[in-house]
Amino acid sequence: MRRYGTAPVPSRTYRDRPGAYGVLWRDGEMLLVEHDGQILLPGGGIDPGESPSQALHREVWEETGWRIGTPRKLGNFVRYGWLPDYGFWARKIQHVFLARPIRELGPPVEVDHTPVWAKAADAPGLLTVEGERRLAEAALRFFI
């Protein structure tokens, strides 16, 4: 699996934290989220007992307020880092899906996340996480 970001520190213990993220395409735009000054793909951790697809549906709703159509797997990557909300170093395994936002259900449940619509051609360049940027660029090849 391709790694983006900093290499793991051999003396550090990392816990696996799988997550599901979406490249959400609609009418020439991508739905992203702003969180703590970063622009990210909507998504997050897969909870015990959840499939990646179930986690994606839940996370997109929590972070954007939107319901999505059937997701298709786009790719995955790994990155290493500190998770301040959980208090541990993680090996984040990010499963990325392509999906279509189909209905806005209301405002985000997670009030510290702000939905951001961007022109699809511009969206990859806005993303903070390199692996997310690379997979968003790959998704553009489906549409442009």
C-alpha positions in Angstrom: 0.0 0.0 0.0 1.3 3.4 -0.9 2.4 5.7 1.9 2.1 9.5 1.9 3.5 11.9 4.5 6.2 11.2 7.0 7.8 7.8 7.5 7.0 5.9 10.6 9.5 6.2 13.5 10.9 2.7 14.2 11.0 3.3 18.0 7.4 4.4 18.1 4.4 2.2 18.5 1.5 2.9 16.1 -2.1 1.6 16.3 -4.0 0.8 13.1 -6.8 3.2 12.5 -8.7 2.3 9.3 -11.0 4.9 7.8 -13.3 5.6 4.9 -13.2 8.8 2.9 -15.1 10.1 -0.1 -14.3 11.9 -3.3 -17.8 13.3 -3.7 -18.6 14.5 -7.2 -21.8 16.4 -8.3 -22.4 18.6 -11.3 -18.8 19.5 -11.9 -18.0 20.1 -8.2 -16.5 18.2 -5.3 -17.9 18.3 -1.7 -15.0 18.7 0.7 -14.8 19.7 4.4 -12.9 22.3 6.3 -11.8 21.2 9.8 -9.2 22.9 12.0 -8.0 25.0 9.1 -7.5 22.0 6.8 -9.4 21.1 3.6 -10.1 17.4 3.6 -12.1 14.7 2.0 -15.2 13.9 4.1 -14.7 10.8 6.1 -13.2 9.2 9.2 -12.6 6.1 11.2 -14.4 2.9 10.7 -16.0 1.9 14.0 -16.0 -1.8 15.2 -18.7 -3.8 13.4 -18.9 -1.3 10.5 -18.0 -1.9 6.9 -16.0 0.7 5.1 -19.1 1.6 3.1 -21.2 2.0 6.2 -18.6 4.2 7.8 -18.4 6.4 4.7 -22.2 7.0 4.7 -22.1 7.8 8.4 -19.0 10.1 8.3 -20.2 12.0 5.2 -23.6 12.7 6.9 -21.9 13.7 10.2 -19.4 16.0 8.5 -21.4 17.5 5.6 -25.1 16.8 6.3 -25.4 15.0 2.9 -26.6 11.6 2.0 -24.5 9.9 -0.7 -25.3 7.3 -3.5 -23.6 4.0 -3.8 -19.8 4.4 -3.3 -17.2 2.7 -5.6 -13.7 2.0 -4.2 -11.2 4.3 -5.7 -8.0 3.3 -3.9 -6.3 3.4 -0.5 -3.1 4.7 1.1 -1.5 4.8 4.5 -0.1 7.7 6.5 1.4 7.9 10.0 0.7 10.6 12.6 -0.6 11.6 16.0 -4.3 11.6 16.6 -5.0 14.2 19.2 -8.6 13.3 19.6 -7.7 9.8 20.6 -4.3 10.4 22.2 -2.2 7.9 20.3 0.1 7.5 17.3 -1.7 5.9 14.4 -1.1 4.1 11.2 -4.1 5.5 9.3 -5.2 3.2 6.5 -7.4 5.4 4.3 -9.9 3.7 2.0 -11.1 6.2 -0.5 -14.4 5.9 -2.4 -16.0 7.8 -5.3 -19.6 8.7 -4.6 -22.3 11.2 -5.5 -23.9 13.5 -3.0 -27.6 12.9 -3.6 -29.5 14.8 -0.9 -28.8 17.4 1.7 -30.3 16.2 5.0 -29.4 19.3 7.1 -26.4 20.9 8.6 -23.4 18.8 9.7 -23.8 16.9 13.0 -20.1 17.6 13.7 -20.3 21.4 14.1 -16.5 21.8 13.8 -16.7 20.6 10.2 -17.8 23.0 7.4 -18.9 21.6 4.0 -17.0 23.2 1.1 -18.1 23.0 -2.5 -15.2 23.5 -5.0 -15.0 23.2 -8.7 -13.8 19.7 -9.4 -10.7 20.8 -11.4 -9.6 23.0 -8.4 -10.6 20.7 -5.6 -7.5 18.4 -5.5 -5.2 21.4 -5.2 -7.1 22.5 -2.1 -6.7 19.3 -0.2 -4.3 19.3 2.7 -3.5 15.5 2.8 -1.3 14.4 -0.2 -2.8 11.0 -0.5 -6.3 12.5 -0.6 -5.1 14.9 -3.3 -3.6 12.1 -5.4 -6.8 10.1 -5.4 -9.0 13.1 -6.1 -6.8 13.8 -9.1 -7.3 10.2 -10.2 -11.0 10.6 -9.9 -11.0 13.6 -12.2 -9.9 11.2 -15.0 -13.3 9.6 -14.8 -15.1 12.9 -15.5 -12.9 15.2 -17.5 
